[in-house]
Amino acid sequence: MEDWITGVVAVLGTLMVLAGATLIVLRTLGRLGGPAAEPDATPTAPRPGAPATSRWQALRRLSPATQLIGWGVVLLVVAAFTVGLISFGINLEAGTQ
């Protein structure tokens, strides 16, 4: 069952990345209209001491195509963890004599 879930997550992640890339290419070629509501032409970076809400607002300003690519990459990383391609370990030793 774990292999099925991993396969589905990997396929969905790949499709999301490809769909986001396709949207970016089509918009660049002019086959799609411009974004419906462009928030601001000059985005501002959050100040060093800014609250976390302004950082979340910066993430919300990403285009839908970029969000698709981001979520696709997250799904691919989750699939890699599930299969065991990515792993990490912590070793602790107590020096007893």
C-alpha positions as CSV (number, residue, x, y, z in Angstrom):
1,M,0.0,0.0,0.0
2,E,2.9,2.3,0.8
3,D,4.3,1.9,-2.7
4,W,0.9,2.8,-4.3
5,I,0.7,6.0,-2.2
6,T,4.2,6.9,-3.0
7,G,3.6,6.3,-6.7
8,V,0.4,8.5,-6.7
9,V,2.2,11.3,-4.8
10,A,5.2,11.2,-7.2
11,V,2.9,11.3,-10.2
12,L,0.8,14.1,-8.8
13,G,4.0,16.1,-7.9
14,T,5.4,15.6,-11.4
15,L,2.1,16.7,-13.0
16,M,1.9,19.8,-10.8
17,V,5.5,20.8,-11.7
18,L,4.8,20.3,-15.4
19,A,1.5,22.1,-15.3
20,G,3.1,25.1,-13.6
21,A,5.9,25.2,-16.1
22,T,3.4,25.0,-19.0
23,L,1.5,27.9,-17.6
24,I,4.6,30.0,-17.3
25,V,5.7,29.1,-20.9
26,L,2.2,29.9,-22.3
27,R,2.0,33.2,-20.5
28,T,5.5,34.1,-21.8
29,L,4.5,33.3,-25.3
30,G,1.4,35.4,-25.0
31,R,-1.1,32.6,-25.5
32,L,-2.7,33.3,-22.1
33,G,-3.9,36.6,-20.9
34,G,-2.0,38.5,-18.3
35,P,-2.6,37.8,-14.6
36,A,-6.1,38.8,-13.6
37,A,-5.1,41.0,-10.7
38,E,-1.5,42.1,-10.6
39,P,-1.0,43.1,-6.9
40,D,2.0,45.4,-7.2
41,A,4.6,46.0,-9.9
42,T,7.3,46.7,-7.3
43,P,7.1,44.1,-4.5
44,T,8.8,45.1,-1.3
45,A,10.9,42.8,0.7
46,P,10.0,42.2,4.4
47,R,12.0,44.2,6.9
48,P,14.4,42.3,9.1
49,G,12.2,42.8,12.2
50,A,8.9,42.6,10.4
51,P,6.1,40.4,11.8
52,A,5.5,37.0,10.3
53,T,2.3,38.1,8.6
54,S,4.2,40.2,6.1
55,R,6.3,37.2,5.2
56,W,3.2,35.1,4.6
57,Q,1.8,37.9,2.4
58,A,4.9,37.8,0.3
59,L,4.2,34.0,-0.3
60,R,0.6,34.8,-1.2
61,R,1.8,37.2,-3.9
62,L,3.3,34.3,-5.9
63,S,1.6,33.5,-9.2
64,P,-0.6,30.4,-9.3
65,A,1.9,28.7,-11.7
66,T,4.7,29.3,-9.2
67,Q,2.6,27.9,-6.4
68,L,1.8,24.8,-8.5
69,I,5.5,24.2,-9.0
70,G,6.2,24.7,-5.3
71,W,3.5,22.3,-4.2
72,G,4.7,19.8,-6.8
73,V,8.2,19.9,-5.4
74,V,6.9,19.4,-1.9
75,L,5.0,16.3,-3.1
76,L,8.1,15.0,-4.8
77,V,10.1,15.4,-1.6
78,V,7.5,13.7,0.4
79,A,7.5,10.8,-2.1
80,A,11.3,10.6,-1.8
81,F,11.1,10.4,2.0
82,T,8.5,7.7,1.8
83,V,10.5,5.5,-0.6
84,G,13.7,6.1,1.4
85,L,15.7,8.0,-1.2
86,I,16.2,10.8,1.4
87,S,16.9,9.9,5.0
88,F,18.8,11.3,7.9
89,G,20.0,9.9,11.2
90,I,21.2,11.1,14.5
91,N,23.7,9.1,16.6
92,L,24.2,9.9,20.2
93,E,26.9,8.2,22.3
94,A,27.6,8.4,25.9
95,G,31.3,8.1,26.8
96,T,31.3,5.6,29.7
97,Q,34.5,4.1,31.1
